[in-house]
Amino acid sequence: MSENMNKQAVLTAKNVTKKVSSPEGTLTILSEVTFSVQKGESVALVGVSGAGKSTLLALLAGLDLPTAGEIWLGDVNLTELDEDGRAAVRASNVGFVFQSFHLLPSLNALENVMLPLELGGDGNPRGTATKIMERVGLGARLHHYPAQLSGGEKQRVAIARAFATRPAVLFADEPTGNLDSVTGEKIADLMFDLNRNSSTTLIIVTHDSSIAARCDRRLGLEAGCLVADEKKPQ
């Protein structure tokens, strides 16, 4: 990959292939996927179930390694790092929002948001977490535990936690999948607002066509191949 492309892109996949063994033999989950994403872009990964979207998301985030190809986060080649090295890069550059929230039940909402700030050495984790909780409309819910929150409130906490460290890239895997349509739309509004105002690049796996339509780009996967790369009309 050229040094020039490295400087321009916050995230690059180059000929990414993922194969896994199965009783039926070797299965190809992804095949030579290549694209790059610019800082601040919002990108939807779309396709039917089994197309390879979540596998690609895990590879882009450094949670797994491709069988072949390269993944670059900024100027760091994730595919050259061991698990500890990738974890260190994720801690300082990446945020996650999942369909099932992944909040720690023993911590209240504020403490869930404080956790990555404390691990990252933030000088005032409580103050930073409180500000972003207020920004997502949960100033009155700081000391509520996950079991005391609605699904929409849990996802707001998860988004606050993901954005708290001002990551270069936020990965969201079906972030509205467990929410009703009205709540899901509010959560989407929140993610896109934070994306615009923080310059965080947003990569979303979604089946929701309305969310995909709001992204700057739509990457379509079919049977592990990249079959569409469409920019939103200006």
C-alpha positions in Angstrom: 0.0 0.0 0.0 1.3 3.4 -0.9 2.5 5.8 1.8 0.2 8.5 0.3 -2.9 6.3 0.8 -1.9 5.6 4.3 -1.8 9.3 5.1 -5.2 10.0 3.6 -7.2 7.1 5.0 -8.1 6.4 8.6 -9.0 2.8 7.7 -7.9 0.6 4.8 -8.7 -3.0 3.8 -6.4 -4.4 1.1 -7.3 -7.7 -0.5 -8.8 -9.0 2.8 -9.7 -12.7 2.7 -11.0 -14.8 5.6 -11.3 -18.6 5.4 -12.4 -21.0 8.1 -12.4 -24.7 8.4 -15.7 -26.6 8.6 -16.8 -30.3 8.4 -17.6 -29.6 4.8 -14.1 -28.3 4.1 -12.7 -24.8 3.9 -15.3 -22.0 3.7 -14.4 -18.6 2.3 -16.2 -15.9 4.4 -14.6 -12.9 2.8 -12.8 -12.8 -0.6 -10.2 -10.1 -1.5 -12.2 -7.1 -0.1 -10.5 -3.8 -0.8 -11.5 -0.3 0.2 -10.4 2.7 2.3 -12.3 5.1 4.6 -11.5 8.8 5.1 -11.5 10.6 8.5 -15.0 11.6 9.6 -16.8 9.5 7.0 -19.9 7.4 7.9 -20.0 4.1 6.1 -22.8 1.4 6.1 -21.9 -2.2 5.6 -25.0 -3.9 4.1 -25.9 -7.3 2.8 -28.1 -10.3 3.7 -27.3 -12.4 6.7 -24.2 -14.5 6.1 -22.7 -12.0 3.6 -19.7 -11.5 5.8 -20.5 -8.1 7.4 -19.9 -8.9 11.0 -16.7 -10.9 10.1 -15.4 -7.9 8.2 -16.2 -5.5 11.1 -14.3 -7.8 13.5 -11.3 -7.8 11.1 -11.3 -4.0 10.6 -11.4 -3.5 14.4 -8.5 -5.9 14.9 -10.6 -8.4 16.9 -9.5 -11.1 14.5 -6.9 -11.6 11.7 -7.6 -12.2 8.0 -6.3 -15.3 6.3 -4.7 -13.1 3.7 -4.5 -9.3 3.0 -3.8 -6.3 5.1 -5.8 -4.0 7.4 -4.4 -0.6 8.3 -5.7 1.7 11.0 -4.1 5.0 10.2 -0.5 4.2 9.6 -0.6 1.0 11.7 -0.8 -2.4 9.9 -3.0 -4.4 12.3 -2.2 -7.6 10.5 1.5 -7.4 11.6 0.6 -7.1 15.3 0.0 -9.8 17.9 -3.1 -9.9 20.0 -1.7 -7.6 22.7 -0.5 -5.1 20.1 -3.9 -5.0 18.4 -5.6 -4.6 21.8 -3.4 -1.6 22.6 -4.3 0.0 19.3 -8.0 -0.6 19.9 -7.8 0.9 23.3 -6.6 4.2 22.0 -8.2 4.4 18.6 -11.4 2.4 18.5 -14.9 2.4 20.0 -17.7 -0.2 19.8 -21.5 -0.3 19.9 -23.2 -3.6 19.8 -26.8 -4.7 19.3 -26.8 -6.3 22.8 -25.3 -3.2 24.6 -22.5 -5.1 26.5 -22.9 -3.0 29.7 -21.4 -4.4 32.9 -24.4 -5.1 35.2 -22.5 -4.5 38.4 -21.6 -0.9 37.4 -24.0 2.0 37.2 -24.4 4.0 33.9 -21.7 6.5 34.9 -19.2 3.9 35.9 -19.7 2.0 32.6 -18.8 5.1 30.7 -15.9 5.9 33.1 -14.3 2.5 32.6 -12.5 3.0 29.3 -11.5 6.5 30.4 -9.9 5.1 33.5 -8.1 2.4 31.5 -6.9 5.0 29.1 -5.5 7.2 31.8 -8.0 10.1 31.6 -7.1 12.7 34.3 -10.8 13.3 35.2 -12.8 10.2 34.2 -15.8 11.1 36.3 -16.0 14.6 34.9 -15.5 13.5 31.3 -18.0 10.7 31.6 -20.6 13.0 33.2 -20.3 15.5 30.4 -20.9 12.9 27.7 -23.7 11.3 29.6 -25.4 14.7 29.7 -24.7 15.1 26.0 -26.6 11.9 25.2 -29.6 13.0 27.4 -28.9 10.8 30.4 -27.8 13.4 33.0 -30.6 12.2 35.3 -29.7 8.5 34.9 -26.0 8.6 36.0 -26.4 6.3 39.0 -29.0 3.9 37.5 -27.8 0.3 36.9 -28.3 -1.4 33.5 -31.2 -3.4 34.9 -33.0 -0.1 35.7 -32.6 1.3 32.2 -34.8 0.8 29.1 -33.3 -0.6 25.9 -32.9 2.9 24.4 -31.2 4.2 27.6 -28.8 1.2 27.6 -27.8 1.9 24.0 -27.3 5.6 24.9 -24.9 4.6 27.7 -23.1 2.2 25.2 -22.8 5.1 22.7 -21.6 7.5 25.4 -19.0 4.8 26.5 -17.9 4.3 22.9 -17.4 8.0 22.2 -16.0 9.0 25.6 -12.4 8.3 24.5 -12.9 10.2 21.2 -11.9 7.2 19.1 -10.6 7.6 15.5 -13.1 5.0 14.4 -16.4 3.8 16.0 -17.7 0.4 14.9 -21.4 -0.3 15.4 -22.9 -3.8 14.8 -26.7 -3.6 14.3 -26.9 -0.8 16.9 -30.7 -0.4 16.6 -31.4 -4.1 16.1 -32.9 -4.6 19.6 -34.9 -1.4 19.7 -38.3 -0.4 18.4 -38.4 1.9 15.3 -38.9 5.2 17.2 -36.2 4.5 19.7 -33.9 3.2 17.0 -34.3 6.4 15.0 -33.4 8.5 18.1 -30.3 6.3 18.6 -29.3 6.8 15.0 -29.8 10.5 15.3 -27.5 10.5 18.3 -24.7 8.5 16.5 -24.8 10.7 13.5 -24.7 13.8 15.6 -21.7 12.6 17.5 -20.1 11.5 14.3 -20.5 15.0 12.8 -19.3 16.9 15.9 -16.3 14.8 16.9 -14.8 13.8 13.5 -15.0 10.2 14.6 -15.3 7.8 11.6 -18.4 5.7 11.8 -18.6 2.1 10.4 -22.1 0.6 10.8 -23.3 -2.9 10.1 -27.0 -2.5 9.5 -30.1 -4.1 8.0 -31.9 -0.8 8.4 -32.1 0.8 5.0 -32.9 4.2 6.5 -29.7 4.2 8.5 -27.7 3.1 5.5 -29.2 5.9 3.5 -28.0 8.5 6.0 -24.4 7.3 5.7 -21.9 9.0 3.4 -21.2 5.6 1.8 -22.8 2.3 1.4 -20.5 -0.8 1.0 -22.5 -3.9 -0.2 -21.3 -7.4 0.6 -22.6 -10.5 -1.2 -21.2 -14.0 -0.4 -18.1 -12.4 1.0 -17.3 -10.2 -2.0 -17.6 -6.4 -2.1 -20.2 -5.8 -4.8 -21.1 -2.2 -4.2 -19.4 1.0 -3.1 -21.9 3.9 -3.4 -21.6 7.4 -2.1 -24.6 9.3 -0.9 -25.8 11.9 -3.5 -24.8 15.4 -2.6 
